Amino acid sequence: MLRERVAVQTADALAWQHLGFALHQSGSHEEALKAFERAVVLMASARVQALPHALSLSALHRHDEAIALLEPLQSRKPKDFELANLLGVMLKRAGRFEQALGMFELARKLRPRVASAWINTGNIYDVMGNFKAAADAFGEAVRLEPRNAEFLRLQGVALFRQGRTEPGLQVLARAASLAPTDPLTFRTHVQALTTLGRPDEAAAAIDRFRAVRPDDPEATVMLARIRYNAGRIDEARRLLAQVLAADPDHFPANLLLAQTCGDGTGEANRRMANEALRRALAANPDAWQAAERLIDSLARSRYGSEAEHMEAAYAVACDLQDRHPERRLETARTLRTIFSRVMDLKRMAATGRLGEILPAWQAHGKIAAVHYELGQVESMEDRVKLVEWHRQWGRGVIGGVRAFTHAALPAMASKRKLRVGFMSSDLRNHPVAYFAYPLLSRYDRDRFEVYCYSFYEGSPSPAQVQIEKQVTAYRWWPGQTSEQVAEGIAADNLDILFELGGSTAMNKLDVMAYRPARIGASWLGYPHSAGLETIDYIVVDPYILPPDPRLLIERPFELPETWVVVGRNNFADVPIAGGLSEDRRGRLTFGTANNPYKITEACLDCWTAVLRRVPGSHFLFLRPEAATPSFKANARTAFAARNVDPGRLDFIGVRGTHLQHYNEIDIALDSLPHVGGTTTCEALWMGVPTISLVGPGFPERLSYSNLSNAGLGDLAVFSTDNYVEQAAMLAKDRTRRLALRHGLRDMIAANPLGQADRFVRNFYSKTQEIVLS
């Protein structure tokens, strides 16, 4: 009827407005916008249609347009509660949290007895990781509406996240009693019970839910979660299969099925996870949780074409960022990872500033993501703030656990051998194991006992089996909690424990908070202070040690020469091609194999300055990501924007077989400010000299150590101007490059970087000195 009316009375503003209302309610938002816009042109009241007009814009993810619509109306009517509250919602959806909080504060002042502004405020604080403020805001809403189960649920979750688990659980139980048939309230309550290790109470809650909703599969899904949390993965999957057989698109069942696949990269598990997450997202296109998990899973997929998985992950990531700017802090870890991998620095920057991201990550326990942010610093103030952020995170972890106590100098008191532990799930076929192996195989067995601890979830690798033969004990504890691991390590009565894994997948950095050994130390896995003040030392050498003491939390465990060694144990004896790459390719080629998360705007500025300085030279990206169309396109755009012909870029996209392709690179250009470590050692092993910029912080000095300990200290420079100059000079010095190409392995062997026995003696001498001091 309304369509017929406006077709006849085309200038009837009220008819167009009513048509807009009807279309908005039916979900036809594109058509609704056209009707609203026509009504405004015909002088209809913009205020009357403001709410549905803005909501239709927002439904189409045009949040900024909704804000532009509402702001002038709200400024003209500053005492209009609905306008203030709605503008706050639009600002939140656009990810403009501070402005949204201000608008909700105004709304609360205008109508202090209305709960919605308190709920909106709590939701923002929750996203930002300020769980105390969130719980307080939700509590005010509960005070106004004490029997609102959803308000109670939100308050209970915030209390739980704040660490007030018992009060939170009580609030969640009350919410469940008020809404016994609501699946979301039920699910939240049961998840809290399982998290606290109360399976019997969780089972009783499931029975109560089944009694009131006998045909709802939600109870089966939650029972599967209990089985999964208990490590009974096969049982959990059988229960989920029952649900998915009846409803293949069941959202919670698909998410949990993907979760049961774990961190391992086995093809069958990864396929299962991807298929489950694709089903969940296809049935719920606006479900940001499913999108985020699918991005992460695709990015980890190694079966089939890794490049195709990466492209698919990037496409989902772009859509997620565009659809849900209000979730930018919650999704920042996943989005920043994928955007950095395809070198989309513009979208990466749009996820937010580290100053707001890091506190949210800390609150939500996403410490692992920070490893990829160590290079996102520009000033000394940035570096100090990053260290302090780690310290604050560590204090939060330490405050939640009970540390073990140890007798002083146990080895000295009992006259036994010194017991040294190494903890990492990467003590397998992994670079960490290759660097650690000399310490695990060449130690003096008359003076030391060596214990290894791993939580790796996959099958034992040949390297793991080999390490197990060399050490006193190899404890392989997949599936154990951090507390159980700490208790197990404490039972071994170690004198010192070295943590090698950091926050990477399948490692348990938080075990160090329990102080399972009398002395704790960090080495190799995390090139920065980890943050836990229960880690007493961090292994450095004279080159890595930051000159400014503010940039370390731990005391330096300073070795006299190098902190690692390189040899055939680390890298395969891949043949080095004769002559120079420059002669075979007809041009000099610079290049990098560094992980793209280390590529910053400053890094690109340096690399392109080198290419402009050396006319005709090319730059080669040697990375798995280099096989993806998006990485290539973004790299070409970045170089073109810096006046370098993108035709001078080359790409080799491989994983695991990349060493042979160093034969195509004449000079490696290190990333900055976060430099290479393993990558620099690889380049040197293949006869490729590396130019590196030395910075003030730990992750900015690794190559400085590698180069200096290989006899190439002049290639580590201290300014970007010298970086460009040194690269240009080396490009001209064919004689030196030819000598290095075919002589670097011998140079390494003649210097500290290649002398394993010397390194092992230094390491264990320092260990004994610290343990017995």
Stockholm file with secondary structure:
# STOCKHOLM 1.0

chainA/1-773         MLRERVAVQTADALAWQHLGFALHQSGSHEEALKAFERAVVLMASARVQALPHALSLSALHRHDEAIALLEPLQSRKPKDFELANLLGVMLKRAGRFEQALGMFELARKLRPRVASAWINTGNIYDVMGNFKAAADAFGEAVRLEPRNAEFLRLQGVALFRQGRTEPGLQVLARAASLAPTDPLTFRTHVQALTTLGRPDEAAAAIDRFRAVRPDDPEATVMLARIRYNAGRIDEARRLLAQVLAADPDHFPANLLLAQTCGDGTGEANRRMANEALRRALAANPDAWQAAERLIDSLARSRYGSEAEHMEAAYAVACDLQDRHPERRLETARTLRTIFSRVMDLKRMAATGRLGEILPAWQAHGKIAAVHYELGQVESMEDRVKLVEWHRQWGRGVIGGVRAFTHAALPAMASKRKLRVGFMSSDLRNHPVAYFAYPLLSRYDRDRFEVYCYSFYEGSPSPAQVQIEKQVTAYRWWPGQTSEQVAEGIAADNLDILFELGGSTAMNKLDVMAYRPARIGASWLGYPHSAGLETIDYIVVDPYILPPDPRLLIERPFELPETWVVVGRNNFADVPIAGGLSEDRRGRLTFGTANNPYKITEACLDCWTAVLRRVPGSHFLFLRPEAATPSFKANARTAFAARNVDPGRLDFIGVRGTHLQHYNEIDIALDSLPHVGGTTTCEALWMGVPTISLVGPGFPERLSYSNLSNAGLGDLAVFSTDNYVEQAAMLAKDRTRRLALRHGLRDMIAANPLGQADRFVRNFYSKTQEIVLS
#=GR chainA/1-773 SS CHHHHHHHCTTCHHHHHHHHHHHHHHTCHHHHHHHHHHHHHTTCCTTTTHHHHHHHHHHTTCHHHHHHHHHHHHHHCTTCHHHHHHHHHHHHHTTCHHHHHHHHHHHHHHCTTCSHHHHHHHHHHHHHTCHHHHHHHHHHHHHHSTTCHHHHHHHHHHHHHHTCHHHHHHHHHHHHHHCTTCHHHHHHHHHHHHHTTCHHHHHHHHHHHHHHCTTCTHHHHHHHHHHHHTTCHHHHHHHHHHHHHHCTTCHHHHHHHHHTTCSCCCHHHHHHHHHHHHHHHHHCTTCHHHHHHHHHHHHTCCSSCHHHHHHHHHHHHHHHHHHCGGGHHHHHHHHHHHHHHTTCHHHHHHTCCHHHHHHHHHHHTCGGGGGGGTTCCCSHHHHHHHHHHHHHHHHHHHTTSCCCCCCSSHHHHHTCCEEEEEECTTSSSSHHHHHHHHHHHSSCTTTEEEEEEECCCSCCCHHHHHHHHHSSEEEECTTCCHHHHHHHHHHTCCSEEEECCTTSTTCCGGGGGGCCSSEEEECSSCSSCCSCTTCCEEEECTTTSCSSGGGCSSEEEECSSCSCCCSTTTSCCCCCCSSCHHHHHTSCEEEECSCGGGBCHHHHHHHHHHHHHSTTCEEEEESGGGGSHHHHHHHHHHHHTTTCCGGGEEEECCSSCCGGGGGGCSEEECCBSSCCSHHHHHHHHTTCCEEEECCSSGGGSHHHHHHHTTTCGGGEESSHHHHHHHHHHHHHCHHHHHHHHHHHHHHHHHSGGGCHHHHHHHHHHHHHHHHTC
#=GC SS_cons         CHHHHHHHCTTCHHHHHHHHHHHHHHTCHHHHHHHHHHHHHTTCCTTTTHHHHHHHHHHTTCHHHHHHHHHHHHHHCTTCHHHHHHHHHHHHHTTCHHHHHHHHHHHHHHCTTCSHHHHHHHHHHHHHTCHHHHHHHHHHHHHHSTTCHHHHHHHHHHHHHHTCHHHHHHHHHHHHHHCTTCHHHHHHHHHHHHHTTCHHHHHHHHHHHHHHCTTCTHHHHHHHHHHHHTTCHHHHHHHHHHHHHHCTTCHHHHHHHHHTTCSCCCHHHHHHHHHHHHHHHHHCTTCHHHHHHHHHHHHTCCSSCHHHHHHHHHHHHHHHHHHCGGGHHHHHHHHHHHHHHTTCHHHHHHTCCHHHHHHHHHHHTCGGGGGGGTTCCCSHHHHHHHHHHHHHHHHHHHTTSCCCCCCSSHHHHHTCCEEEEEECTTSSSSHHHHHHHHHHHSSCTTTEEEEEEECCCSCCCHHHHHHHHHSSEEEECTTCCHHHHHHHHHHTCCSEEEECCTTSTTCCGGGGGGCCSSEEEECSSCSSCCSCTTCCEEEECTTTSCSSGGGCSSEEEECSSCSCCCSTTTSCCCCCCSSCHHHHHTSCEEEECSCGGGBCHHHHHHHHHHHHHSTTCEEEEESGGGGSHHHHHHHHHHHHTTTCCGGGEEEECCSSCCGGGGGGCSEEECCBSSCCSHHHHHHHHTTCCEEEECCSSGGGSHHHHHHHTTTCGGGEESSHHHHHHHHHHHHHCHHHHHHHHHHHHHHHHHSGGGCHHHHHHHHHHHHHHHHTC
//
